[in-house]
């Protein structure tokens, strides 16, 4: 049994959809190696009833009184998830293990896979937030399987902005009567401070010197002996990652491995079946214009929606002007903030894998490339709105 638990924002959604799609479209390779995918369906364009629902309730049944853990958990929601997503370092609510059991549907899938004599690939990044007791129950349910745990590692300077983007992105509206504050909030650019739980996470990582992947690895190492960490920066593309997974990590899937290497199957993720980060630049610009009364300035026009205004600004910048979001006037991290971020990214990697001059040089090079690409910059909306053409365009929406 391959148990892949993420972590989030390391390509897990893409991998899940790729495997689910491949199992349906190229089952001969899977059958030849006696493997099946028993993970979740995180919105992939495949039959809903073919795979487990992308939710903790697909795996666990919990029976307990919330009063028992009221001091440790802030909201009545599934205990496997933290209410405030954004901190891997906070211990999830500890529900007594005798109040946790594996969901019947999940048990049935495991039993069916075992009875058919098949090997399983189980992927669900929600397992990253499981408490010790949840992990113990999972380990007991997988007793008798030869379990290999896989956890992805993405360098902190890449992972942290992506995680912030995941927590923040969404479809929002302009603030007005009848719109809930949560749906009309500003999409603030990525920063290390003043970002609530995300900033708390950053300080936790600084305090412990521990990458979230290492936090997860330590929890699972109490119950599983075979754990592999895959460094995402070792793979130049998605295909090389999949080849390594099926040829070097799993090792007993020769037909899938050969097909990937020969190009017979590339296990390409179909369009729309991944979970990429999104740009905030145009929304930041549009919201700044809205607050200044530039957008919605004409009472005789139908009010444009927030996402429509952002799309219009994007089309003007990229299709009409032939530029990109990072070609706007920008506000960027200070040198001191960049140094703080890079040093922490170094520290947590060296604490996990030890010092390597080659890795150190690659780390510096990758960070420098991110800086050159203005990954730690965001649009200076004030400067853009001082441009007469942009002012005129936004007021016309």
Number of C-alpha atoms within 10 A of each C-alpha: 20 20 21 23 23 23 23 22 24 22 17 22 24 23 21 28 26 20 23 25 22 21 18 13 11 14 13 14 20 20 14 12 16 16 21 19 20 25 25 25 23 21 17 21 14 13 12 13 8 12 16 19 16 17 15 19 16 17 21 22 14 19 13 12 10 16 9 12 15 12 9 14 20 13 12 9 11 15 22 22 18 20 15 13 14 20 19 19 18 13 14 21 23 17 21 15 16 11 13 18 18 18 15 13 14 18 17 11 16 20 12 12 17 14 9 9 11 17 22 21 19 19 25 25 25 16 22 24 25 24 21 20 19 26 20 19 18 19 17 13 15 15 10 10 14 12 18 17 22 21 23 21 22 22 20 23 21 17 19 23 20 19 19 22 21 18 13 17 14 12 9 19 19 19 18 9 7 6 12 12 14 10 13 16 14 18 16 16 18 22 18 19 12 11 15 11 15 24 17 18 20 22 14 17 22 18 9 12 19 20 27 23 23 19 15 21 21 12 17 23 12 12 15 16 11 12 18 14 13 17 14 16 16 11 14 9 10 16 16 14 18 23 20 17 16 18 19 12 17 15 11 15 20 15 18 26 23 16 15 20 17 10 11 10 15 18 24 16 20 14 9 12 18 19 15 14 14 12 14 20 23 22 23 20 20 25 24 19 22 19 12 12 12 20 23 20 16 13 7 7 10 9 13 14 14 20 17 14 21 21 15 16 23 20 16 16 18 13 11 10 10 10 14 13 17 14 12 16 15 18 13 17 18 11 9 9 14 16 12 14 20 17 14 19 25 20 19 22 22 16 13 13 9 10 13 10 8 8 17 14 11 13 19 15 12 16 20 14 12 14 15 10 11 16 17 20 19 24 22 17 20 13 11 18 19 10 10 9 11 16 15 13 14 21 16 14 19
